[in-house]
Amino acid sequence: AAAGYPDGFEIQLSLPSGEIDMEDMGAMIVEMWSKVGVKVNLNPVETAALHKAVGEYSYGDAYLSGYGGDVGETGHIARMTSHSGENPSRVNDAYLEDMFPKVSATVDYDDRIAKSKEMNLYGLEQVYQIGMPAALGYHCWWPWLQNYYEELDAAHLNPTPMIARMWVDEGMKANM
């Protein structure tokens, strides 16, 4: 009521069908949001059809995505700018448009992380997207794996460029 909807409101939330974790998250959203007057109608959609709908902005009121990110990275914010080629929330924010390329071009690690944090906090405060809990991920490797610097992928889910440049320090490995 304090937000200007004394009788609440209703939305359609599209989500990928057949993905148990997404269906569970959808059920939790239905329950949690009902407590603040939002009636959520889940709309399970086959994954490829949902991706098409997201690209065409025809998914209804909202959609549930499994895409995650953390405050130290720019990937989440990239999806709120024209720089990623994908902006499902249709965000057009002058600050983010200006900051994203500057942060992405920052070479110094500590400086980039500080700028990323500032940019991400700003993006979170705007509530263009509602962040959901994400699973923890760990990056572990043996010290004898050389020329690896914790990258997960180059481009989209493509580890090949990093793997091609890694090498095993056989001497170190033999001494361990």
N, C-alpha and C positions, 0 to 999 in steps of 0.2 A: 504494500500500500504506500509506503514512504517513497517508493521509486516512481510513483505515478500510475500504478496499476492496482487500484483497490480490489478488483475482482480477479487479479492474476491475469495470466495469458497462456496461450497454447502455442506450441511450436512442433514442427516436424523435424526429427533428428535422423538423418540418413546415416547408415553405418554398413560396413561390409558384412554380408551374410556368411555364415559358416565359419566365422573366426570367433572361437569361444571367448577369448580375452576381450574382444570388442563387444560381444553380446553381453558379457558380464559387466563391462564398464557402462554400457548403455542402460542396463537394469539399475545399476547404482545411481546413474544420473537421474533416471525417472524417479527413484525414491528420494534422493537428496533434494532435487529441485522442487518436488511436490511440496516440501515443507516451507518453501518460500513463495508458493502460489504459481509455479510454472508447471503446466501440464505438458509433459513431453510424450509425444507419440513417436515410437521407434519405427523406422522405415528401413528394414533390412534390404540391401541391394547387392546383387552379384558384384564382385570386386571390380571387374573390368568395366561394367556399366556405371559403377560409382565413380571410377576414375574419369570416365567420359563426362559424367554429370558435373563433377568438380571442375573440369576444364571448361565446360560450357556454362558454369554458374547456374546449373539447373537442378541442384540437389535439394531444393526446398529451403527451409529456414536455416539449417545448420547441418554440419556433417561431422562425424567422429573419425579422427585420423589417428593412426598409430605412430605418426612422426613425432620424434622427441628431440630434445636438445638440452643444453645446459647453459648457464649464464656465462661460461667462459668461451662459448663458441658463437659464431655468427649465423649458423645454419637456420636456426629458428627465426631469427629476424629477417634473413634473406627472403623467407617466404612472405614477408610483409612489405616487400619492396618490388620495384620493377626490375631489379638486378638479377633475380633468380630465374626469370622466365616462368615463374609460377607464383601466383599471389591469390590463393583461394579465398582469402577474406576481403579481397578488393580494397586493401588499404592503400591510401594515397596520402602519406604523411611527409611533409617537406623535410622535417628533421631526420627521419630515417633514410629518406632518399639521399640526403646530403652526407650523412654520417657513414652509411654502409660502405661505400667505396673507399672512404678514408680509412676506416677501421680495417677493411680487407687488405689494403695496401701497406699497412703498418708492419714493418719487418721485426722490430724489437719485440720480443715475446712479452715482457712485462708490460710494456706500453700498450700492446695490442689487447692483452687481457683486461687491463684497466679500462680502455676505451670500449671494449666489447661489453664489459659489465655495465658501464654507464648507458650504453645504447640499449642493452637488454632490459635494464631496469626501467628505462623510459618506455620501451615497448610494452612491458608488463603493466605499467601504470595506466596505459591507454586502454587496456582490456579489449584489444582488437580480436584476440583469441583467448580462450579459456584453457589454460594449461592443465593437463591431467597428470596424475602420477606416472612415473616411468620406472622401468626396471633398472637396477644398477648394472653397470657394465664395467668390466675390468680389462686392463691392457697389461698382459704379462709376457715376458720373453726372457730367454736365457741371455746372460751377459755375452756369450760368445756369438750371438747373432749381431752382426755389425751393420752399420749404415741403416738402421731402423730407428725412427724417431717418433714412434707412437701413432703414426698415421693409420687411419682405418680404411680410407679409400681415396681415390683420386677420381674426380668427376662423381658419378653416382654408383655406389656399391661396386667399385672397381679397384681391387687391391693390386692388380697386375703391375702398374708402374713401380710401386714400392718393392714388390717381390723381386722384380727384375734387377733391382739395385742392391739388394741385400746380399750379404755373404757370410759364411761361417768361418770364424777364426778357429781352425782345426787345432792349433797349438793350445789355445786357451781351453777349448772343449776337452782335449785329452788330459789336461792338468786338473780338471774339476772332478 
